């Protein structure tokens, strides 16, 4: 696998054969709460994603309070809290992998739940770039 990501503590690794060509930004309320305003994701066939969890740190939250109305599974690291992946009936046979697990993230080509996008009024004064 040539494209690898991991949670903050490193207990969970996500392996893909290659970097996906693009990503998707989700602005739903629950992704915003867990991702800092939005979430950048890869939507991939389940067979293309390997999740290594040798410490059994991966936990599942059954989320029934979603903007889509679907009951979805949110998978996360129980040690550091990093979101890992989501499964939803909206994408059968697919897994939504959190792109923030990877050091290099593919450019988004789609956004969903844009009505919930943060409505920034003004830029932050004196903000510094890293």
DSSP file (Angstrom, degrees, kcal/mol; ACC not computed):
  #  RESIDUE AA STRUCTURE BP1 BP2  ACC     N-H-->O    O-->H-N    N-H-->O    O-->H-N    TCO  KAPPA ALPHA  PHI   PSI    X-CA   Y-CA   Z-CA
    1    1 A X              0   0    0      0, 0.0    16,-0.2     0, 0.0    17,-0.1   0.000 360.0 360.0 360.0 129.5    0.0    0.0    0.0
    2    2 A X        +     0   0    0     15,-0.7     2,-0.6    14,-0.5    15,-0.2   0.593 360.0  61.6-102.7 -11.3    1.5    3.3   -1.0
    3    3 A X  E     +A   16   0A   0     13,-2.2    13,-2.6    15,-0.1     2,-0.4  -0.946  68.2 174.5-120.6 111.1   -0.9    5.8    0.6
    4    4 A X  E     +A   15   0A   0     -2,-0.6    99,-0.5    11,-0.2     2,-0.3  -0.928   9.6 173.5-125.5 140.4   -1.0    5.6    4.3
    5    5 A X  E     -A   14   0A   0      9,-2.6     9,-2.6    -2,-0.4     2,-0.3  -0.856   6.6-169.6-133.2 170.7   -2.6    7.6    7.1
    6    6 A X  E     -A   13   0A   0     95,-2.2     7,-0.2    -2,-0.3     5,-0.0  -0.989  27.1 -99.4-157.5 161.2   -3.0    7.2   10.8
    7    7 A X        -     0   0    0      5,-2.0     3,-0.5    -2,-0.3    77,-0.0  -0.183  52.9 -90.7 -73.3 175.8   -4.9    8.6   13.8
    8    8 A X  S    S+     0   0    0      1,-0.2    -1,-0.1     2,-0.1    73,-0.0   0.908 127.6  40.7 -58.3 -45.6   -3.2   11.1   16.1
    9    9 A X  S    S-     0   0    0      1,-0.1    -1,-0.2    68,-0.0    -2,-0.0   0.630 106.7-125.5 -82.5 -12.2   -1.8    8.5   18.5
   10   10 A X  S    S+     0   0    0     -3,-0.5    -2,-0.1     2,-0.2    -1,-0.1   0.480  76.7 118.7  85.0   2.6   -0.8    6.1   15.7
   11   11 A X  S    S+     0   0    0      1,-0.1     2,-0.5    42,-0.1    44,-0.4   0.822  73.0  49.7 -70.7 -29.4   -2.7    3.1   17.0
   12   12 A X        -     0   0    0     41,-0.1    -5,-2.0    42,-0.1     2,-0.4  -0.943  70.0-171.5-115.1 129.1   -4.9    3.0   13.9
   13   13 A X  E     -AB   6  52A   0     39,-2.2    39,-2.9    -2,-0.5     2,-0.5  -0.924   9.4-154.7-117.6 143.8   -3.5    3.0   10.4
   14   14 A X  E     -AB   5  51A   0     -9,-2.6    -9,-2.6    -2,-0.4     2,-0.4  -0.982  13.0-164.7-119.4 126.7   -5.4    3.3    7.1
   15   15 A X  E     +AB   4  50A   0     35,-3.0    35,-2.2    -2,-0.5     2,-0.3  -0.935  10.8 175.3-119.0 132.5   -3.9    1.9    4.0
   16   16 A X  E     -A    3   0A   0    -13,-2.6   -13,-2.2    -2,-0.4   -14,-0.5  -0.944  37.0-125.9-127.9 152.1   -4.9    2.6    0.4
   17   17 A X  S    S-     0   0    0     31,-0.5   -15,-0.7    -2,-0.3     2,-0.3   0.859  91.7  -4.6 -66.3 -33.6   -3.1    1.4   -2.8
   18   18 A X  S    S-     0   0    0    -16,-0.1     2,-0.3   -15,-0.1    -1,-0.2  -0.978  86.1 -83.5-153.6 163.1   -2.9    5.0   -4.1
   19   19 A X        -     0   0    0     -2,-0.3    86,-0.1    -3,-0.1   -15,-0.0  -0.538  52.9-113.4 -68.7 129.0   -3.9    8.5   -3.2
   20   20 A X        -     0   0    0     -2,-0.3    -1,-0.1     1,-0.1    86,-0.0  -0.310  20.5-123.0 -61.2 149.9   -7.5    9.1   -4.4
   21   21 A X  S    S+     0   0    0     85,-0.1     2,-0.3     1,-0.1    86,-0.3   0.753  85.8   2.4 -69.1 -23.2   -7.7   11.7   -7.2
   22   22 A X        -     0   0    0     84,-0.1     2,-0.2    87,-0.0    86,-0.2  -0.960  63.7-141.1-154.8 169.5  -10.1   13.9   -5.3
   23   23 A X  E     -c  108   0B   0     84,-1.4    86,-2.6    -2,-0.3    87,-0.7  -0.763  14.3-127.6-129.3 176.3  -11.9   14.4   -2.0
   24   24 A X  E     -cD 110  41B   0     17,-2.5    17,-3.1    -2,-0.2     2,-0.5  -0.983  13.0-141.6-129.1 137.8  -15.3   15.6   -0.8
   25   25 A X  E     -cD 111  40B   0     85,-2.6    87,-2.4    -2,-0.4     2,-0.5  -0.888  14.7-159.9-102.1 127.7  -16.1   18.2    1.8
   26   26 A X  E     -cD 112  39B   0     13,-3.1    13,-2.0    -2,-0.5    87,-0.2  -0.922  14.6-179.3-109.2 129.8  -19.0   17.5    4.1
   27   27 A X        +     0   0    0     85,-2.0    86,-0.1    -2,-0.5    -1,-0.1   0.179  34.8 135.0-110.0  13.9  -20.6   20.4    6.0
   28   28 A X     >  -     0   0    0      1,-0.1     4,-2.5    84,-0.1     5,-0.2  -0.242  68.7-109.6 -61.2 157.7  -23.2   18.4    7.9
   29   29 A X  H  > S+     0   0    0      1,-0.2     4,-2.3     2,-0.2     5,-0.1   0.876 115.7  48.8 -59.2 -41.1  -23.5   19.4   11.6
   30   30 A X  H  > S+     0   0    0      2,-0.2     4,-1.8     1,-0.2    -1,-0.2   0.889 112.5  46.6 -72.8 -37.1  -22.0   16.2   12.9
   31   31 A X  H  > S+     0   0    0      2,-0.2     4,-2.0     1,-0.2     7,-0.3   0.897 112.3  52.9 -66.4 -38.5  -19.0   16.2   10.6
   32   32 A X  H  X>S+     0   0    0     -4,-2.5     5,-2.2     5,-0.2     4,-1.1   0.910 109.1  49.0 -61.7 -41.4  -18.6   19.9   11.5
   33   33 A X  H  <5S+     0   0    0     -4,-2.3    -1,-0.2     1,-0.2    -2,-0.2   0.871 120.5  35.1 -67.2 -36.4  -18.6   19.0   15.2
   34   34 A X  H  <5S+     0   0    0     -4,-1.8    49,-0.3    -5,-0.1    -1,-0.2   0.617 124.6  41.7 -93.6 -11.8  -16.1   16.3   14.9
   35   35 A X  H  <5S-     0   0    0     -4,-2.0     3,-0.3    -5,-0.2    -2,-0.2   0.332 112.0-101.2-120.4   7.7  -14.0   17.9   12.1
   36   36 A X  T  <5S-     0   0    0     -4,-1.1    -3,-0.2     1,-0.2    -4,-0.1   0.898  93.6 -25.1  79.9  40.3  -13.7   21.5   13.1
   37   37 A X  S   <S+     0   0    0     -5,-2.2    81,-0.3    -6,-0.2     2,-0.3   0.003 135.4   3.4 113.0 -28.2  -16.3   23.2   10.8
   38   38 A X        -     0   0    0     -3,-0.3     2,-0.4    -7,-0.3   -11,-0.2  -0.947  69.0-122.1-168.5 176.4  -16.3   20.6    8.0
   39   39 A X  E     -D   26   0B   0    -13,-2.0   -13,-3.1    -2,-0.3     2,-0.5  -0.999  10.7-145.8-135.8 133.9  -14.8   17.3    7.1
   40   40 A X  E     +D   25   0B   0     -2,-0.4    59,-2.2   -15,-0.2    60,-0.7  -0.876  33.2 176.9-100.1 129.6  -12.7   16.3    4.1
   41   41 A X  E     -DE  24  98B   0    -17,-3.1   -17,-2.5    -2,-0.5     2,-0.4  -0.874  33.4-140.4-135.2 158.6  -13.3   12.7    3.0
   42   42 A X  E     - E   0  97B   0     55,-2.7    55,-3.0    -2,-0.3     2,-0.7  -0.986  17.7-151.6-113.8 131.2  -12.6   10.0    0.5
   43   43 A X  E     + E   0  96B   0     -2,-0.4     2,-0.3    53,-0.2    53,-0.2  -0.916  32.6 162.8-104.7 114.0  -15.5    7.9   -0.6
   44   44 A X  E     - E   0  95B   0     51,-2.6    51,-3.0    -2,-0.7     2,-0.1  -0.907  45.9 -92.8-133.4 152.6  -14.1    4.5   -1.5
   45   45 A X  E >   - E   0  94B   0     -2,-0.3     3,-2.2    49,-0.2     4,-0.3  -0.439  40.6-122.4 -60.3 138.4  -15.1    0.9   -2.1
   46   46 A X  G >  S+     0   0    0     47,-2.2     3,-1.5     1,-0.3    -1,-0.1   0.839 110.1  61.7 -53.6 -36.2  -14.8   -1.1    1.1
   47   47 A X  G 3  S+     0   0    0     46,-0.3    -1,-0.3     1,-0.3    47,-0.1   0.625  98.4  57.1 -68.1 -13.3  -12.4   -3.5   -0.6
   48   48 A X  G <  S+     0   0    0     -3,-2.2     2,-0.5   -32,-0.0   -31,-0.5   0.434  95.3  77.4 -96.0  -0.5   -9.9   -0.8   -1.3
   49   49 A X    <   -     0   0    0     -3,-1.5     2,-0.5    -4,-0.3   -33,-0.2  -0.941  56.7-169.9-117.5 126.4   -9.5    0.3    2.3
   50   50 A X  E     -B   15   0A   0    -35,-2.2   -35,-3.0    -2,-0.5     2,-0.6  -0.967   4.5-165.9-113.2 123.4   -7.4   -1.6    4.9
   51   51 A X  E     -B   14   0A   0     -2,-0.5     2,-0.5   -37,-0.2   -37,-0.2  -0.941   5.4-159.2-109.2 117.7   -7.7   -0.5    8.5
   52   52 A X  E     +B   13   0A   0    -39,-2.9   -39,-2.2    -2,-0.6     2,-0.1  -0.856  20.3 164.0 -98.4 126.1   -5.0   -1.8   10.8
   53   53 A X    >   +     0   0    0     -2,-0.5     3,-1.7   -41,-0.2   -41,-0.1  -0.535   4.7 163.1-140.8  67.9   -6.0   -1.8   14.5
   54   54 A X  T 3  S+     0   0    0    -43,-0.4   -42,-0.1     1,-0.3    -1,-0.1   0.697  80.3  49.1 -66.4 -18.5   -3.6   -4.1   16.4
   55   55 A X  T 3  S-     0   0    0    -44,-0.4    -1,-0.3     0, 0.0   -43,-0.1   0.294 108.8-120.9-101.0   8.9   -4.6   -2.5   19.8
   56   56 A X    <   +     0   0    0     -3,-1.7    -2,-0.1   -45,-0.1   -44,-0.1   0.908  66.3 141.8  48.1  49.4   -8.4   -2.9   19.2
   57   57 A X        +     0   0    0    -46,-0.2    21,-3.0     2,-0.1     2,-0.3   0.608  30.2 107.2 -90.7 -15.5   -8.7    0.9   19.5
   58   58 A X  E     +F   77   0B   0     19,-0.2     2,-0.3    -5,-0.1    19,-0.2  -0.514  47.5 179.1 -71.7 124.9  -11.4    1.3   16.8
   59   59 A X  E     -F   76   0B   0     17,-2.9    17,-2.3    -2,-0.3     2,-0.4  -0.851  18.7-135.6-122.7 160.3  -14.8    2.0   18.2
   60   60 A X  E     -F   75   0B   0     -2,-0.3     2,-0.5    15,-0.2    15,-0.2  -0.965   7.5-162.2-123.1 131.3  -18.1    2.6   16.6
   61   61 A X  E     -F   74   0B   0     13,-2.9    13,-2.8    -2,-0.4     2,-0.9  -0.961  17.7-141.2-108.4 122.3  -20.7    5.3   17.4
   62   62 A X  E     -F   73   0B   0     -2,-0.5     2,-0.7    11,-0.2    11,-0.2  -0.744  21.6-160.4 -83.5 106.0  -24.2    4.6   15.9
   63   63 A X  E     +F   72   0B   0      9,-3.0     9,-2.5    -2,-0.9     3,-0.1  -0.805  27.8 161.0 -97.9 111.8  -25.3    8.0   14.9
   64   64 A X        +     0   0    0     -2,-0.7     2,-0.9     7,-0.2    -1,-0.2   0.475  62.5  78.6-103.5  -6.7  -29.1    8.4   14.4
   65   65 A X        +     0   0    0      7,-0.1     2,-0.3     3,-0.0    -1,-0.2  -0.609  68.5 142.3-103.3  71.0  -29.1   12.2   14.7
   66   66 A X    >   -     0   0    0     -2,-0.9     3,-0.5     4,-0.2     5,-0.0  -0.779  61.6-126.7-116.4 155.0  -27.9   13.0   11.2
   67   67 A X  T 3  S+     0   0    0     -2,-0.3    -1,-0.1     1,-0.2    46,-0.0   0.807 113.1  53.3 -65.0 -29.8  -28.8   15.7    8.6
   68   68 A X  T 3  S-     0   0    0      2,-0.2    -1,-0.2     1,-0.1     3,-0.1   0.694 107.9-125.2 -78.8 -18.4  -29.4   13.0    6.0
   69   69 A X  S <  S+     0   0    0     -3,-0.5     2,-0.2     1,-0.3    -2,-0.1   0.367  70.0 126.0  87.1  -5.7  -31.9   11.1    8.3
   70   70 A X        -     0   0    0     -5,-0.0     2,-0.6     1,-0.0    -1,-0.3  -0.523  66.4-122.1 -83.4 151.6  -29.8    8.0    7.9
   71   71 A X        -     0   0    0     -2,-0.2    18,-0.4    -3,-0.1     2,-0.3  -0.864  44.0-178.1 -86.4 121.5  -28.5    5.9   10.8
   72   72 A X  E     -F   63   0B   0     -9,-2.5    -9,-3.0    -2,-0.6     2,-0.6  -0.847  28.4-123.7-124.7 159.6  -24.7    5.8   10.2
   73   73 A X  E     -FG  62  87B   0     14,-2.5    14,-2.1    -2,-0.3     2,-0.6  -0.908  20.3-163.9-103.6 120.6  -21.7    4.3   11.8
   74   74 A X  E     -FG  61  86B   0    -13,-2.8   -13,-2.9    -2,-0.6     2,-0.4  -0.924   9.0-158.2-104.4 118.0  -19.0    6.7   12.8
   75   75 A X  E     +FG  60  85B   0     10,-3.5     9,-3.1    -2,-0.6    10,-1.2  -0.802  20.6 161.7-100.7 136.8  -15.7    4.9   13.5
   76   76 A X  E     -FG  59  83B   0    -17,-2.3   -17,-2.9    -2,-0.4     2,-0.5  -0.955  44.7 -93.5-149.5 162.5  -13.1    6.5   15.7
   77   77 A X  E  >  -F   58   0B   0      5,-2.3     4,-1.9    -2,-0.3   -19,-0.2  -0.717  26.2-155.4 -81.3 123.4   -9.9    5.8   17.8
   78   78 A X  T  4 S+     0   0    0    -21,-3.0    -1,-0.1    -2,-0.5   -20,-0.1   0.623  90.6  53.2 -75.0 -12.1  -11.0    5.3   21.4
   79   79 A X  T  4 S+     0   0    0    -22,-0.2    -1,-0.2     3,-0.1   -21,-0.0   0.922 128.5  10.1 -87.3 -50.4   -7.5    6.3   22.5
   80   80 A X  T  4 S-     0   0    0      2,-0.1    -2,-0.2     0, 0.0    -1,-0.0   0.563  94.3-122.0-109.1 -10.9   -7.0    9.7   20.8
   81   81 A X     <  +     0   0    0     -4,-1.9    -3,-0.1     1,-0.3     2,-0.1   0.463  52.4 157.5  86.9   1.1  -10.5   10.4   19.5
   82   82 A X        -     0   0    0     -6,-0.1    -5,-2.3     1,-0.1    -1,-0.3  -0.385  45.2-121.2 -62.8 130.5   -9.5   10.8   15.8
   83   83 A X  E     +G   76   0B   0    -49,-0.3    -7,-0.3    -7,-0.2     3,-0.1  -0.530  35.7 174.5 -65.7 139.0  -12.4   10.2   13.4
   84   84 A X  E     -     0   0B   0     -9,-3.1    14,-2.3     1,-0.4     2,-0.3   0.776  50.3 -22.9-113.3 -55.5  -11.4    7.3   11.1
   85   85 A X  E     -GH  75  97B   0    -10,-1.2   -10,-3.5    12,-0.2    -1,-0.4  -0.978  46.1-143.5-158.8 163.3  -14.3    6.4    8.8
   86   86 A X  E     -GH  74  96B   0     10,-2.2    10,-3.0    -2,-0.3     2,-0.4  -0.991   5.6-159.2-135.3 142.6  -18.1    6.5    8.3
   87   87 A X  E     +G   73   0B   0    -14,-2.1   -14,-2.5    -2,-0.4     2,-0.3  -0.990  19.3 171.6-122.0 134.4  -20.5    4.0    6.8
   88   88 A X    >   -     0   0    0     -2,-0.4     3,-1.6     3,-0.3     6,-0.3  -0.984  44.3-124.4-141.1 147.8  -23.9    5.1    5.6
   89   89 A X  G >  S+     0   0    0    -18,-0.4     3,-0.6    -2,-0.3   -17,-0.1   0.693 106.8  74.5 -63.9 -16.6  -26.8    3.6    3.6
   90   90 A X  G 3  S+     0   0    0      1,-0.3    -1,-0.3     2,-0.0     2,-0.2   0.770 106.5  33.4 -65.0 -25.0  -26.4    6.6    1.2
   91   91 A X  G X  S-     0   0    0     -3,-1.6     3,-1.9     3,-0.1    -3,-0.3  -0.632  85.7-163.4-130.5  72.8  -23.2    4.8   -0.1
   92   92 A X  T <  S+     0   0    0     -3,-0.6     3,-0.1     1,-0.3    -3,-0.1  -0.316  77.2  13.2 -61.6 138.1  -23.8    1.1    0.0
   93   93 A X  T 3  S+     0   0    0      1,-0.3   -47,-2.2   -48,-0.1   -46,-0.3   0.504 112.2 101.3  76.9   4.3  -20.6   -1.0   -0.3
   94   94 A X  E <   -E   45   0B   0     -3,-1.9     2,-0.4    -6,-0.3    -6,-0.3  -0.770  58.0-149.3-118.0 162.1  -18.5    2.2    0.3
   95   95 A X  E     -E   44   0B   0    -51,-3.0   -51,-2.6    -2,-0.3     2,-0.8  -0.996  13.0-138.3-130.9 138.9  -16.6    3.6    3.2
   96   96 A X  E     -EH  43  86B   0    -10,-3.0   -10,-2.2    -2,-0.4     2,-0.4  -0.865  25.1-163.7 -98.1 109.0  -16.1    7.3    3.9
   97   97 A X  E     -EH  42  85B   0    -55,-3.0   -55,-2.7    -2,-0.8     2,-0.6  -0.784  24.0-115.7 -98.5 134.9  -12.5    7.7    5.1
   98   98 A X  E >   -E   41   0B   0    -14,-2.3     3,-1.6    -2,-0.4   -57,-0.3  -0.575  19.5-156.2 -71.2 114.5  -11.4   10.9    6.8
   99   99 A X  G >  S+     0   0    0    -59,-2.2     3,-2.0    -2,-0.6   -58,-0.2   0.730  85.0  77.1 -65.2 -22.3   -8.8   12.4    4.5
  100  100 A X  G 3  S+     0   0    0    -60,-0.7    -1,-0.3     1,-0.3   -94,-0.1   0.594  78.6  73.3 -67.0  -8.6   -7.2   14.3    7.5
  101  101 A X  G <  S+     0   0    0     -3,-1.6   -95,-2.2   -17,-0.1     2,-0.3   0.688  89.7  72.9 -73.1 -18.4   -5.6   11.0    8.5
  102  102 A X  S <  S-     0   0    0     -3,-2.0   -97,-0.2   -97,-0.2     3,-0.1  -0.708  80.3-134.0-102.5 148.3   -3.2   11.4    5.6
  103  103 A X  S    S+     0   0    0    -99,-0.5     2,-0.5    -2,-0.3    -1,-0.1   0.842  98.5  41.7 -68.7 -33.9   -0.3   13.9    5.4
  104  104 A X  S    S-     0   0    0     -5,-0.0     2,-0.4    -3,-0.0    -1,-0.2  -0.972  78.0-159.8-118.0 126.8   -1.2   14.9    1.8
  105  105 A X        -     0   0    0     -2,-0.5   -82,-0.1   -86,-0.1     3,-0.1  -0.890  19.5-118.3-112.0 134.4   -4.9   15.4    1.0
  106  106 A X        -     0   0    0     -2,-0.4   -84,-0.1   -84,-0.1   -85,-0.1  -0.380  41.2 -93.8 -67.5 145.5   -6.4   15.4   -2.5
  107  107 A X        -     0   0    0    -86,-0.3   -84,-1.4   -85,-0.1    -1,-0.1  -0.351  44.5-113.1 -59.1 131.7   -8.1   18.5   -3.7
  108  108 A X  E     +c   23   0B   0    -86,-0.2   -84,-0.2     1,-0.1    -1,-0.1  -0.414  33.4 177.3 -67.0 143.3  -11.9   18.5   -3.1
  109  109 A X  E     +     0   0B   0    -86,-2.6     2,-0.3     1,-0.2   -85,-0.2   0.313  66.0  36.3-124.1   3.8  -14.1   18.3   -6.1
  110  110 A X  E     -c   24   0B   0    -87,-0.7   -85,-2.6     2,-0.0     2,-0.3  -0.992  58.1-161.0-154.9 149.2  -17.4   18.2   -4.4
  111  111 A X  E     -c   25   0B   0     -2,-0.3     2,-0.3   -87,-0.2     3,-0.2  -0.982   8.9-162.9-130.6 145.4  -19.2   19.6   -1.3
  112  112 A X  E    S+c   26   0B   0    -87,-2.4   -85,-2.0    -2,-0.3   -84,-0.1  -0.913  70.3  21.8-126.8 157.0  -22.3   18.3    0.5
  113  113 A X    >   +     0   0    0     -2,-0.3     3,-1.8   -87,-0.2    -1,-0.2   0.888  69.9 163.4  55.0  43.5  -24.7   19.9    3.0
  114  114 A X  G >   +     0   0    0      1,-0.3     3,-1.6    -3,-0.2    -1,-0.1   0.724  62.7  71.1 -66.6 -21.5  -23.5   23.3    1.7
  115  115 A X  G 3  S+     0   0    0      1,-0.3    -1,-0.3     0, 0.0    -2,-0.1   0.739  99.8  49.8 -64.2 -20.0  -26.5   25.0    3.3
  116  116 A X  G <  S+     0   0    0     -3,-1.8    -1,-0.3     2,-0.1    -2,-0.2   0.371  82.5 130.4 -97.7   2.5  -24.8   24.2    6.6
  117  117 A X  S <  S-     0   0    0     -3,-1.6     2,-0.1     1,-0.1   -79,-0.1  -0.242  72.7 -94.6 -55.8 143.3  -21.4   25.6    5.5
  118  118 A X        -     0   0    0    -81,-0.3     2,-1.1     1,-0.1    -1,-0.1  -0.392  31.1-141.7 -60.9 133.5  -19.9   28.1    8.0
  119  119 A X        -     0   0    0     -3,-0.1     2,-0.2    -2,-0.1    -1,-0.1  -0.682  19.6-164.1-100.5  79.4  -20.8   31.6    7.1
  120  120 A X        -     0   0    0     -2,-1.1     3,-0.1     1,-0.2    -3,-0.0  -0.448   6.6-166.5 -66.0 131.5  -17.6   33.4    8.0
  121  121 A X        -     0   0    0      1,-0.3     2,-0.3    -2,-0.2    -1,-0.2   0.907  66.0  -1.4 -87.6 -47.2  -18.2   37.1    8.2
  122  122 A X  S    S-     0   0    0      3,-0.0    -1,-0.3     0, 0.0     3,-0.1  -0.978  79.2 -99.1-142.4 153.1  -14.7   38.5    8.2
  123  123 A X        -     0   0    0     -2,-0.3     2,-0.4     1,-0.1    -2,-0.0  -0.352  51.2 -92.6 -68.1 156.4  -11.2   37.1    8.1
  124  124 A X    >   -     0   0    0      1,-0.1     3,-1.3     2,-0.0     2,-0.2  -0.566  43.7-122.0 -71.6 125.5   -9.4   36.8   11.3
  125  125 A X  T 3  S+     0   0    0     -2,-0.4    -1,-0.1     1,-0.2    -3,-0.0  -0.479  90.2   6.1 -70.3 135.1   -7.3   39.9   11.9
  126  126 A X  T 3  S+     0   0    0      1,-0.2    -1,-0.2    -2,-0.2     2,-0.1   0.658  85.1 167.6  70.8  15.7   -3.6   39.2   12.3
  127  127 A X    <   -     0   0    0     -3,-1.3     2,-0.4     1,-0.1    -1,-0.2  -0.386  24.8-142.4 -64.1 139.4   -3.9   35.5   11.6
  128  128 A X        -     0   0    0     -2,-0.1     2,-0.4     2,-0.0    -1,-0.1  -0.823   3.6-134.6-105.6 143.2   -0.5   33.9   11.0
  129  129 A X              0   0    0     -2,-0.4     0, 0.0     1,-0.1     0, 0.0  -0.777 360.0 360.0 -93.2 140.1    0.2   31.2    8.5
  130  130 A X              0   0    0     -2,-0.4    -1,-0.1     0, 0.0    -2,-0.0   0.461 360.0 360.0 -77.4 360.0    2.3   28.2    9.6
